[in-house]
Amino acid sequence: MTRTFDDLVAEAAAAPMEGWDFSWLAGRATEQRPSWGYQRLLGERLGAAAASLDIQTGGGEVLAGAGPLPRTAVATESWPPNVARAARLLHPLGAVVVADPDEPPLPFADGAFDLVSSRHPATVHWEEIARVLRPGGTYLAQHVGHSSVFELVEYFLGPQPEAVRRGRHPDTERAAAEAAGLTVADLRFERLRVEFHDIGAVVWFLRKVIWMVPGFTVEQYRDRLHDLHELIASEGPFVAHSTRTLFDLRKPA
């Protein structure tokens, strides 16, 4: 039985938003994964670290699934529901979760960590990352790249200025990292296919990733959502493309 627009939207609008788990989209949306396998790489680095910091950890799911943590393991998060979720998940694994507003300075001493990591940080403060790293330490991260899922963004907001489209470009971020004193051991970029199979997946995604369409509400965009629902029903999944950048950086010894 085909579900109605109102049913799909109501279900997505009522779904919980805690954590950084996208399993709600199973069967409703797909995203091609980067070839490098970030969580596996993170696990390898955690195994060799003495003290680690995971910035903007969300609900702690990625860090918890990466493998055994070093003796000193810290994670930061700003959104209170995620702080509580991360604490429940990471405390039993030996990690400390710190509520942090994601604005400089990080609440840690200079050179406190030999590994700093982050998966999809909303903001990146390169000088602070460099400051809390020990000489010879590593920043390993997967960033959302420029123009990510912009097919969906521009469906709702219209064409975006070139400056907005190029925000978080790997060349720009590399230059900022190097200006903060970090050196590049590895940098990789990939553009990946995303498919939304029903309008509920679109609503849930835009509620979750709040910076895509700032201030998104079903009420404000109801007409556009209904048009997109009809488009998916007649032509198949809405296709967009995400972009991801892998950073493997060093603080010179």
C-alpha positions as CSV (number, residue, x, y, z in Angstrom):
1,M,0.0,0.0,0.0
2,T,1.4,3.4,-1.0
3,R,1.7,5.7,1.9
4,T,0.4,9.2,1.7
5,F,2.4,12.4,1.8
6,D,0.8,13.4,5.1
7,D,1.7,10.0,6.7
8,L,5.3,10.1,5.6
9,V,5.8,13.7,6.7
10,A,4.1,13.2,10.1
11,E,6.2,10.1,10.8
12,A,9.5,11.9,9.9
13,A,8.5,15.1,11.9
14,A,7.9,13.0,15.0
15,A,11.0,10.9,14.8
16,P,13.7,11.4,17.5
17,M,16.8,13.4,16.6
18,E,19.3,12.4,19.4
19,G,22.8,11.2,18.5
20,W,24.4,10.9,15.1
21,D,22.8,7.6,14.1
22,F,21.2,7.6,10.6
23,S,19.7,4.1,10.9
24,W,16.2,5.7,10.7
25,L,16.9,6.1,7.0
26,A,17.4,2.4,6.4
27,G,15.3,1.4,3.4
28,R,14.4,5.0,2.7
29,A,17.7,6.6,1.6
30,T,21.1,5.5,0.6
31,E,24.5,7.1,0.6
32,Q,27.6,5.8,-1.0
33,R,30.5,5.5,1.5
34,P,34.0,6.9,1.1
35,S,36.5,4.3,0.0
36,W,38.9,4.9,2.9
37,G,36.7,3.6,5.8
38,Y,37.1,6.3,8.4
39,Q,36.0,4.3,11.4
40,R,38.5,1.5,10.6
41,L,41.3,4.1,10.2
42,L,40.3,5.7,13.5
43,G,40.4,2.4,15.3
44,E,44.0,1.8,14.1
45,R,45.1,5.2,15.3
46,L,43.3,4.8,18.7
47,G,45.2,1.6,19.2
48,A,48.5,3.4,18.9
49,A,47.5,6.5,20.9
50,A,48.2,7.3,24.5
51,A,45.7,10.2,24.8
52,S,42.9,10.9,22.4
53,L,40.4,13.7,21.8
54,D,37.3,13.3,19.6
55,I,35.8,16.7,18.8
56,Q,32.0,17.1,18.2
57,T,31.4,13.4,18.9
58,G,27.7,13.6,18.4
59,G,26.2,10.7,20.3
60,G,29.5,9.0,20.5
61,E,28.5,6.2,18.1
62,V,31.5,6.5,15.7
63,L,34.1,6.6,18.5
64,A,32.5,3.8,20.4
65,G,32.4,1.6,17.3
66,A,36.1,2.3,16.4
67,G,37.6,-0.2,18.8
68,P,39.4,-0.1,22.2
69,L,40.1,3.4,23.4
70,P,43.5,4.6,24.9
71,R,43.9,4.9,28.6
72,T,43.1,8.7,28.3
73,A,40.2,9.3,26.0
74,V,38.1,12.4,25.9
75,A,35.2,13.5,23.7
76,T,33.5,16.9,23.3
77,E,29.9,17.7,22.3
78,S,27.8,20.8,22.4
79,W,24.1,19.7,22.0
80,P,22.8,18.6,25.5
81,P,20.8,15.6,24.2
82,N,23.9,14.3,22.5
83,V,26.1,15.0,25.5
84,A,23.8,12.7,27.6
85,R,23.7,10.1,24.9
86,A,27.5,10.1,24.4
87,A,28.1,9.9,28.1
88,R,25.9,6.8,28.4
89,L,27.7,5.2,25.5
90,L,31.3,6.2,26.1
91,H,31.6,6.2,29.9
92,P,31.5,2.4,30.1
93,L,34.4,2.3,27.6
94,G,36.5,4.6,29.7
95,A,36.1,7.9,27.9
96,V,35.3,11.2,29.5
97,V,32.6,13.3,27.8
98,V,33.0,17.1,28.1
99,A,30.1,19.5,27.3
100,D,31.8,22.1,25.1
101,P,30.2,24.9,23.0
102,D,32.4,24.2,19.9
103,E,33.9,27.6,20.1
104,P,37.6,28.4,21.0
105,P,39.3,27.7,23.2
106,L,39.1,24.0,23.7
107,P,39.1,23.3,27.5
108,F,42.4,21.4,27.5
109,A,46.0,22.2,28.1
110,D,48.5,22.8,25.3
111,G,49.9,19.5,23.9
112,A,47.4,17.3,25.9
113,F,46.7,14.7,23.1
114,D,48.7,12.7,20.6
115,L,45.5,12.0,18.6
116,V,42.7,14.5,17.8
117,S,39.8,13.1,15.7
118,S,36.5,14.3,14.4
119,R,33.9,13.0,12.0
120,H,31.8,15.6,10.2
121,P,32.6,18.6,12.5
122,A,30.2,21.5,11.9
123,T,33.0,24.0,12.7
124,V,36.8,23.5,12.5
125,H,39.1,25.7,14.6
126,W,42.6,24.7,13.3
127,E,44.6,26.8,15.7
128,E,43.0,25.0,18.7
129,I,43.5,21.6,17.1
130,A,47.2,22.4,16.6
131,R,47.5,23.8,20.2
132,V,46.1,20.7,22.0
133,L,48.2,18.3,19.9
134,R,51.5,17.1,21.2
135,P,54.5,17.7,18.8
136,G,54.4,14.7,16.4
137,G,50.7,14.2,17.1
138,T,48.0,13.5,14.5
139,Y,44.7,15.0,13.5
140,L,42.6,12.4,11.7
141,A,39.2,13.5,10.5
142,Q,36.5,13.1,7.9
143,H,34.9,16.4,6.9
144,V,31.8,17.2,5.0
145,G,33.1,18.8,1.8
146,H,31.9,21.7,-0.3
147,S,28.5,21.7,-2.1
148,S,27.5,18.5,-0.2
149,V,23.9,17.5,-1.1
150,F,23.5,20.8,-2.8
151,E,21.0,19.4,-5.2
152,L,18.6,19.2,-2.2
153,V,19.7,22.5,-0.7
154,E,19.1,24.3,-3.9
155,Y,15.8,22.6,-4.5
156,F,14.5,24.4,-1.4
157,L,16.7,27.6,-1.3
158,G,17.4,28.2,-5.0
159,P,20.9,28.6,-6.6
160,Q,23.6,29.4,-4.0
161,P,26.4,31.9,-4.5
162,E,29.8,30.5,-5.5
163,A,31.3,31.5,-2.2
164,V,28.7,29.3,-0.4
165,R,29.1,26.5,-2.8
166,R,32.9,26.4,-2.3
167,G,32.8,26.6,1.5
168,R,34.7,23.7,3.1
169,H,36.6,23.1,-0.1
170,P,39.6,20.8,0.6
171,D,42.0,23.3,-0.9
172,T,40.7,26.0,1.5
173,E,40.8,23.8,4.5
174,R,44.3,22.5,3.7
175,A,45.6,26.1,3.5
176,A,44.0,26.9,6.9
177,A,45.4,23.8,8.5
178,E,48.9,24.6,7.2
179,A,48.6,28.2,8.4
180,A,47.9,26.8,11.9
181,G,51.2,24.8,11.6
182,L,50.0,21.4,10.7
183,T,51.5,19.4,7.8
184,V,49.6,17.1,5.5
185,A,50.4,13.4,5.6
186,D,47.3,12.4,3.5
187,L,44.4,14.3,2.1
188,R,41.7,12.6,0.0
189,F,38.4,13.9,-1.5
190,E,35.4,12.0,-2.9
191,R,32.0,12.8,-4.4
192,L,29.4,10.2,-3.5
193,R,25.9,9.4,-4.7
194,V,22.9,9.9,-2.3
195,E,19.3,8.8,-3.0
196,F,16.2,9.8,-1.2
197,H,13.4,7.2,-1.8
198,D,10.5,9.0,0.0
199,I,9.6,12.4,1.3
200,G,9.9,11.2,4.9
201,A,13.6,10.6,4.4
202,V,14.0,14.2,3.1
203,V,12.2,15.7,6.1
204,W,14.1,13.6,8.6
205,F,17.5,14.4,6.9
206,L,16.8,18.2,6.9
207,R,15.7,18.1,10.6
208,K,18.9,16.2,11.4
209,V,21.4,18.1,9.4
210,I,20.2,21.5,10.4
211,W,22.7,23.6,8.5
212,M,21.6,22.3,5.1
213,V,18.4,24.4,5.0
214,P,18.7,26.7,8.0
215,G,15.5,27.1,10.0
216,F,13.8,24.2,8.0
217,T,10.3,23.4,9.1
218,V,7.6,21.3,7.4
219,E,5.1,24.2,7.6
220,Q,7.4,26.7,5.9
221,Y,8.3,24.3,3.0
222,R,5.1,22.2,2.8
223,D,4.4,23.1,-0.8
224,R,7.9,22.3,-2.0
225,L,7.9,19.1,0.0
226,H,4.6,18.1,-1.6
227,D,6.0,18.8,-5.1
228,L,9.0,16.7,-4.3
229,H,6.9,13.9,-3.0
230,E,5.0,13.9,-6.4
231,L,8.3,14.0,-8.3
232,I,9.7,11.0,-6.4
233,A,6.4,9.1,-6.9
234,S,6.5,9.7,-10.6
235,E,10.3,9.6,-11.5
236,G,11.9,7.6,-8.7
237,P,14.5,8.6,-6.0
238,F,15.7,12.1,-5.7
239,V,19.5,11.9,-6.4
240,A,22.1,14.2,-4.8
241,H,25.8,14.0,-4.1
242,S,27.6,14.3,-0.9
243,T,31.3,15.3,-0.6
244,R,33.8,14.0,1.9
245,T,37.4,14.9,2.7
246,L,39.8,12.8,4.7
247,F,42.4,14.7,6.6
248,D,45.5,13.0,8.1
249,L,47.6,15.8,9.5
250,R,50.7,16.0,11.7
251,K,51.9,18.6,14.2
252,P,55.7,18.8,13.5
253,A,57.9,17.3,16.1
